[in-house]
Amino acid sequence: MKKNLIALSVAAMVGGLAVSTGARADVVTNGTDADFLQFTQDGIGHALIVPYFNVQNGNMSVFHVVNTDTINGKAVKVRFRGASNSDDVFDFQVYLSPGDVFTGAVTQAASGAAQFVTADTTCTIPGNVNQEFVLSRLSEDEQVAGVGSREGYIEIFNMGDIPEDEVDLGDGTTVTAADVDNDGEFDDVNILYTAIKHVDGEPPCGLTTDSRLVALLSTNTDATVSATPGNQDGDLTSSLYVKGMNNPTGTLMGGWYIINVDGALSYSGNDATILAVDSTSPQTVNGNFQMAVANGVFWPQRDFTIGGDINFFSADPLLKLGGTAAGIALGGVEPRAFDLPDMSTPYTSTLPNEPHTQAALLSLALAVTSIVNEFATDAVISAASDWTFTMPSRRYNAAVRYNDGVDGNGAPSPVYTDLNDGEYHDLNGDDADYSEANINDGFYSETWVEGADYNDADNYFTPVVSATQGNTELVGSQLCVSDIGVSYTDREEGEIASPAIEFVISPSTPAATPEVLFCGEASVLKFNVSNTAESVLGAGLATQGIEMVFDEAGSTYSNGWATLTTPGLTGKGLPILGSYFLKAVNPLTAAGVAANYGLIFQHRVTRPTLPL
């Protein structure tokens, strides 16, 4: 990875607060002026992450997406990923009017799977998104009763802005203007904008029925041209503009909440935010740069094969493996149009053809070396505590293929993308079937083994091949990340430091006699209860119980605070988002009066030393 690019990104990310609505960048219609990314857990930006959703045990999860831009509409991608392996379980597009809000809920269907429900009139593709989640990319075990769809996290992307008028860049010719409605006139009303703009509280829509709009939004010539990542092309007749869109300026904000009606509980939070920013803009006092205009990242919401080289558009190792017939036979996922964009799709001009570099920068921005928060399990108030942990950038460095195609028994195995050069790696030595000769532009399979080719320096997740190399191992059909330390203290300074137990982070299934594990891409740690006990959130996919023992008799601290150390590879930390969920009951409340309380506290963290 280019070290100057790392330093540049760090300079933008250390601020940690979002640019306010009033400070958003002006729309620039002739390309992108964003040159790198900034990640923040607050505010307004180009992409949002809902760190956790849950429909277990009567929970309903709700999210809101707000377009704070009162001039332009927004073409937005929404994707739900499962807790175990970040598998895509449901995705669709939303077309927000200026100042619009889209909201939807996830509940558990009668089949057991998660289902999406909305009564919002904002335009979507497909036109009706009220349906159960799609289970085909989950492991066989997690497809049963849809169990693997019930927890996870949500990715939300601004694919492009939608201006009121057709984009006219100056001279009125077909080279520099987009005649969206094909009437021979330029800079007149944009039919896509007209379709999504609310009139008397409801937009006309017609995105899937009006033949002109269907023609605009059902194809993507740029996605078949590997030389034009992010749909940026010098010939504007085959770019974002002819679809009635402009480059995305961000200005999205979002929030989420989990409600349990029977338990009289609710929890809420803000989305984490990705900004595409201009490093030449004036910095605010906390180190932020101005939000800027990013690469367009539109792909149609359709089920057809990506015509171009997936390696230019995504760092997802399963999609990279699935880019050839040989790779699909080895357990790769064939990339489809609806798979894009993802969090690694290049948003900035400094990352053309390099989704692996963007994935590395995202992990760098999220990386923490320790996590600190409180816990409470006081029996007097029936207190219970869960901590959640989500690693939304891990999927672009490491994933699990459920059928490796090598031994014929459908055995799962880990696969990796080297964030230094974008090359695909595995542990089975599939070079003969999936070699440099079988894939474009030198992206090839290379078995990672101990030695010179092994790369901990630029990656956050690599396979364990020795006592000093790697941090991930497969357990069942999930991947575990190791080398996590723990210390904890009660409220009266009683302290236990580094007990003789090992923590691991990211997907795994506890063994019969487990060590203390963190399991899953959206995992839950339960305090002072067993592994099988119910958690505050009713989580069931990736949970682990930990007892805060302080003596040989097994006595536990009922209240206090804890620190988890997450040094990661070569001290870079691990990319983690999460919160502390507290449930309590007031024992003095009169009969018939709700006495349950749900509270949430975002994790406090420390971050790694910045690279020079």
Secondary structure, 3 states (H helix, E strand, C coil): CCHHHHHHHHHHHCCCCCCCHHHCCCCCCCCCCCCEEEEECCCCECEEEEEEEECHHHEEEEEEEEECCCCCEEEEEEEEEECCCCCEEEEEEEEECCCCEEEEEEEECCCCCEEEECCCCCEEECCCCCEECCCCCCCHHHHHHHHHHCEEEEEEEEEEEECCECCECCCCCCCCECCCCCCCCCCCECHHHHHHCCECCECCCCCCCCHHHHHHHCCCHHHHCCCCHHHCCCCHHHCHHHHCCECCCCCEEEEEEEEECCCCEEEEEECEEEEEEECCCCCCCCCCCEECCCCCCCCCCCCCECCCCHHHCCCCHHHHHCCCHHHHHCCCCCCEHHHCCCCCCCCCCCCCCCHHHHHHHHHHHHEECEEEEEEECCHHHCCEEEEEEECCCHHHCEEEECCCCCCCCCCCEEEEECCCCCCEEECCCHHHCCCHHHCHHHCCEEECCCCCCCCCCCCCCCECCCCCCCCEEEECCEEEEEEEEEEEEECCCCEEECCCCCEEECCCCCCCCCCCCCCCCEEEEEECCCCCCCCCCCCCCCEEEECCECCCCCCECCEEEEEEECCCHHHCCEECECEEEEEEECCCCCCCCCCEEEEEEECEEECCCCCC
